[in-house]
Amino acid sequence: MDKVEPRLAAALQDILARPGSLVRAVVAYLVGIEMGVAEESARAMACGIEYLHTASLVFDDLPAMDDARMRRGAACVHVIHGESVAMLAALAMVNRAYSMVWQGIHRADPKRRAAAGEWVDGRLGIGGVIGGQAYDLSGWRGEQSAADVSEVAARKTGDLLRLSLVLPTIVGRGTLREIQILDRLALLRGLAYQAADDLKDVISPEDDSGKTGGRDEALGRPNLVVAEGLPAAVRRFRRLSDVADRLQAALPGSAERWMMLEMLKVPMPEALTLSAAV
């Protein structure tokens, strides 16, 4: 193994020491196993997806993006190691992620392998996560609508979750109906997650959310609460969750077959739950 530059090695070590919930990786792995993907391939895909997610957070926190100071309950990577090293560490993770995703899909049937490659490109490219981040940065002060905010969330958050559910389904033996339902379900769960994140950004202190709060309004970034107010944002979150639950129940087979999808259900932010109970 090539020797790693010490500052880069330290940044990568810090990133990997705070892995987060790993929910995308676990769900991707279990869906892959359910779809008949070999264990080694399912694990490689899952790890690659998690690396992509983690790298996106490092970029998201940079001063040129959200200028955050905390992530996962600790100082952001750029705060500890500097912006240049943080960017290089994130790029190293993206590079490794593509290699691992390829390890996961290259043994698939040629038609499924081609479809999987197109899916990866579509979810991560300028029409997916990268495009969503670009729209996120385009300046939203006084110009937000709930529809616009949801469109950004669909790309920035929803597309990575769509990758987690649909990629292993394509690579394995997933039917067209399963692919379609899982795609829609991932989008709804992603929108619900982003709605909850918007709520937390406005109402939750840093020590509850584990990351810097209040950044959306301060920086003029899309946020459902800013766009339509707190009551409407809460109703939207609940509606997204309810529709997703019904869609999950429509998946072929028993509920037990899809138990791994329960991990994607997004709880109401604790601060709102507590206020409703008072």
C-alpha angles and dihedrals in degrees: 000000000000116000112259120224106255098238092047091046091051092050092049091047091053092048094050092045089066103049099166121213095322087211094141092052095046094047093046090050095048093045088051092052090048089052093053098256113154112260094242092051094045091051093049092050092047093050092046092052091049091050089052091050093048093047090052090056092052090053092043092057097051119116089248089056120030096339090221125174102195135044128170091358096304140079114290119257094250091052091057102033105021131256098276094052091044091054092048091049091051091048090050089054092048090050091050091045094058090050091052094046089052090051087056098050107030095086094053125109107285094247092048091044091054092047090048091052091051090048092053092049093048096049097044104033136079091297092049136032096345092047090047091053090050091054089046089061098044098098122265107183108145092346104086127124125179090242092054092047091050091050091055091046091051090059102033099042107008098054095057090050089047087055090053095054105030103039095064089043092055093045092049130043099294117152123229090253092052091048092050095048094044090048092053092042092052090051092051093047089048092052090047090050092051091046089053090047090052090051092049092049089059104035109022125083118231095255090059099045097038093227140070111291133205094037099123097062093036092054098034095248126156112276129162094220091053091045101047109004133258101285094049092046091052091049090049091051092051093046092051091050093048094049091047091051091053092047092050089053089056094061114117116264133020125329088245090063090063100038091122088069090066087078089068095061109114118220123219109265109270095236091060092045091053094046091051090052094053 
